[in-house]
Amino acid sequence: MAFVLLACLTPAVAQNIVFASDTVRQICVAHWDRNGDGELSLSEAAAVTDLDTTFSNLLRKQFSFDELQHFTGLRSIGDKAFSDCYRMSSVTIPASVDTIGEKAFWSCINIKQVRLPKTLHVLRKACFYHCEELERISIPGTVDTIPELAFAWCKNMREVVVNGGCRTVGRQAFANCESIQYVTLPSMLTFIGREAFFIPASLRTILVQAATPPVAEEGAFSDYAMKNAILYVPSGSLEAYRKAPVWRNFKYISEYF
């Protein structure tokens, strides 16, 4: 009984985060170590609600920041938060994040994979611009707008899936992503901006789930795409797409169900 009582009275020991990168650990400790023990605990990380430019343009050695997933109170990744962290190889965005700011991951050219959380609502301009090694992106249905230049110049991007409630794809959102082969667009989409999918020579398939053709600005798609890619549209919508401005310029249009 005495042993049980002693165990109950023993204070809990804070669990510290083990960082793969010592450089990242030093920065995190310098900014958020509240008790001064030279470590960052899970509770200290969870208390961080916003990331500003703490890491921007500071990290020049190869590093990962998958430990960001432990920042479970994080709501916003601010403008230029990781801008020019060109040696970052991976990052895990916490499920709590609502907003990713302008140029947040600008020129993070070594990131190959990003999982956007289902809590995400806002992407800002050029948030993942020039992430050369990024291979695939799935936009959660909670995001209403993919902004201008959001994923432009992601040269190794091969597949884009835009889910659920997205209504707008902004100008040059995926411009010059020269390896994209497959694009899926949702049923609620209403607008595609100029050069949003200016993809020079790789696009094979565009699947649009919207029964009514979204308004597409002139030049929304490259000439290559309109001459070579297959545009799949919902059953019963074939004639509407064949008559709609921009969409009617696709050489190959087919119903997919």
C-alpha positions in Angstrom: 0.0 0.0 0.0 2.9 2.4 0.9 4.4 1.7 -2.5 1.2 2.5 -4.3 0.7 5.7 -2.4 4.3 6.8 -3.1 3.8 6.2 -6.8 0.7 8.3 -6.8 2.5 11.2 -5.1 5.5 11.1 -7.5 5.2 14.0 -10.0 4.9 13.1 -13.7 8.1 13.5 -15.6 7.7 15.6 -18.8 8.3 13.7 -21.9 10.9 15.4 -24.0 10.9 15.4 -27.8 13.8 13.6 -29.5 14.8 15.6 -32.6 16.4 14.0 -35.6 18.2 17.3 -36.3 20.2 19.0 -33.6 19.9 22.3 -35.4 16.1 22.1 -35.2 16.3 21.1 -31.5 18.5 24.1 -30.7 16.1 26.5 -32.4 13.0 25.0 -30.7 14.6 25.0 -27.3 15.8 28.6 -27.8 12.2 29.8 -28.6 9.9 27.6 -26.6 11.7 25.9 -23.6 9.7 27.4 -20.8 11.3 25.7 -17.8 14.9 26.2 -18.9 15.9 22.6 -18.8 17.5 22.7 -22.3 14.9 20.4 -23.8 11.5 20.8 -25.4 8.7 18.7 -23.9 5.5 17.6 -25.5 3.5 20.1 -23.4 5.8 22.9 -24.3 5.4 22.1 -28.0 1.7 21.8 -27.6 1.6 25.4 -26.2 2.8 26.9 -29.5 -0.1 28.2 -31.6 1.6 30.0 -34.4 4.9 29.7 -36.4 6.4 32.9 -37.7 9.7 33.1 -39.5 11.6 31.3 -36.8 13.1 28.9 -39.3 13.0 30.9 -42.5 16.3 31.0 -44.3 18.2 29.7 -41.3 18.8 26.1 -41.9 21.4 25.2 -44.5 22.2 21.6 -43.5 20.2 18.6 -44.5 17.4 18.2 -41.9 13.9 16.9 -41.3 11.2 18.4 -39.1 8.7 15.6 -38.7 8.7 16.5 -35.0 6.4 19.4 -35.9 3.6 16.8 -35.6 4.1 17.2 -31.8 3.1 20.8 -31.9 -0.5 19.8 -31.4 -1.8 23.3 -30.5 -0.5 24.8 -33.7 -3.2 26.6 -35.7 -1.2 28.6 -38.2 2.0 28.2 -40.2 2.8 31.8 -40.9 4.0 33.7 -44.0 7.6 32.6 -45.0 7.7 30.2 -42.0 10.1 27.8 -43.8 10.9 30.0 -46.8 14.2 29.0 -48.5 14.8 26.0 -46.2 16.1 24.3 -49.2 17.7 21.4 -47.3 14.5 20.3 -45.5 13.8 16.8 -46.6 10.5 16.2 -44.8 8.0 17.8 -42.5 4.8 16.4 -40.8 2.1 19.1 -40.5 0.0 18.7 -37.3 -3.6 17.8 -37.6 -4.5 21.0 -35.8 -3.3 23.4 -38.5 -6.0 25.6 -40.1 -3.9 28.0 -42.2 -0.7 27.8 -44.2 0.7 31.3 -44.9 2.0 33.0 -48.0 5.4 31.5 -49.2 5.4 29.3 -46.1 7.3 26.6 -47.8 8.8 28.7 -50.7 11.7 26.9 -52.4 11.8 23.9 -50.0 13.2 22.1 -53.0 14.0 18.8 -51.2 10.6 18.0 -49.7 9.2 14.9 -51.5 5.9 14.4 -49.5 3.5 16.7 -47.7 0.3 15.5 -46.1 -2.2 18.4 -45.6 -4.4 17.9 -42.6 -8.2 17.6 -42.9 -8.5 20.6 -40.5 -6.9 22.8 -43.1 -9.1 25.7 -44.4 -6.7 28.3 -45.8 -3.8 28.2 -48.2 -2.1 31.5 -49.0 -0.4 32.6 -52.2 2.8 30.7 -53.3 2.6 28.5 -50.1 4.4 25.6 -51.8 6.0 27.4 -54.7 9.1 25.8 -56.2 9.1 22.6 -54.1 10.8 20.7 -56.8 10.8 17.2 -55.3 7.2 17.2 -54.2 5.6 14.3 -56.1 1.9 14.3 -55.2 -0.5 16.6 -53.5 -4.1 16.0 -52.2 -6.0 19.1 -51.2 -8.5 18.4 -48.4 -12.1 19.2 -49.1 -12.1 21.8 -46.4 -10.1 24.2 -48.5 -12.3 26.6 -50.5 -9.5 28.2 -52.7 -6.2 27.1 -54.1 -4.5 30.5 -54.4 -2.3 32.0 -57.0 1.1 30.2 -57.5 0.3 27.8 -54.7 2.2 24.9 -56.2 3.8 26.5 -59.2 7.2 25.1 -60.4 6.9 21.9 -58.4 8.8 20.2 -61.2 8.5 16.6 -60.1 4.8 16.7 -59.2 3.0 13.8 -60.9 -0.5 13.8 -59.5 -2.9 16.5 -58.2 -6.1 15.5 -56.4 -8.4 18.4 -55.3 -11.2 17.1 -53.0 -14.6 18.1 -51.8 -15.5 21.7 -51.3 -12.9 23.5 -53.3 -14.5 26.1 -55.5 -11.6 28.1 -57.0 -8.2 27.2 -58.5 -6.3 30.5 -58.7 -4.0 31.8 -61.5 -0.9 29.8 -62.1 -1.7 27.5 -59.1 0.1 24.6 -60.8 1.9 26.4 -63.6 5.1 24.8 -64.9 4.7 21.6 -62.9 6.2 19.9 -65.9 5.7 16.3 -64.7 2.0 16.3 -63.8 0.2 13.5 -65.5 -3.1 13.2 -63.6 -5.4 15.9 -62.2 -8.7 15.3 -60.4 -11.0 18.2 -59.8 -14.1 18.2 -57.5 -17.8 18.5 -58.1 -18.1 22.0 -56.4 -15.4 23.7 -58.5 -16.7 26.9 -60.2 -13.6 28.7 -61.4 -10.1 28.0 -62.8 -7.7 31.0 -63.3 -5.4 31.8 -66.1 -2.5 29.4 -66.5 -3.6 27.4 -63.5 -2.7 24.2 -65.3 -0.1 25.6 -67.7 1.7 22.2 -67.9 3.9 22.1 -71.0 4.1 18.5 -72.0 3.1 15.8 -69.6 -0.6 15.9 -68.7 -2.5 12.7 -69.7 -5.8 12.8 -67.8 -8.0 15.5 -66.3 -11.0 14.2 -64.4 -13.6 16.8 -63.6 -16.5 15.9 -61.2 -18.5 19.1 -61.7 -21.6 18.5 -63.8 -21.7 22.1 -64.8 -18.4 23.2 -66.5 -16.5 25.5 -64.2 -15.7 29.0 -65.6 -12.1 28.7 -67.0 -10.1 31.8 -68.0 -8.4 31.8 -71.4 -5.1 29.9 -71.1 -6.1 28.0 -68.0 -4.7 24.9 -69.7 -1.7 24.6 -71.9 -2.1 23.9 -75.7 -0.4 20.6 -75.1 -3.0 19.5 -72.5 -6.0 20.5 -74.8 -4.5 18.6 -77.7 -3.3 15.5 -75.9 -4.9 14.9 -72.5 -8.2 13.1 -72.1 -10.8 15.2 -70.3 -13.2 13.0 -68.4 -16.6 14.6 -67.3 -19.7 13.3 -65.5 -22.3 11.3 -67.4 -24.8 13.7 -69.0 -22.3 16.6 -69.1 -20.5 15.8 -72.4 -22.4 18.3 -74.5 -22.1 21.1 -71.9 -18.3 20.7 -71.9 -18.1 20.6 -75.7 -19.9 23.9 -75.8 -18.3 25.7 -72.9 -15.5 28.3 -73.4 -12.0 26.8 -73.0 -13.3 23.3 -72.3 -14.6 23.0 -75.9 -10.9 23.3 -77.0 -10.1 19.9 -75.6 -9.6 17.4 -78.5 -10.6 14.4 -76.4 -13.6 14.6 -74.0 -15.3 11.5 -72.6 -17.9 10.7 -69.9 -16.5 8.6 -67.0 -19.7 7.3 -65.5 
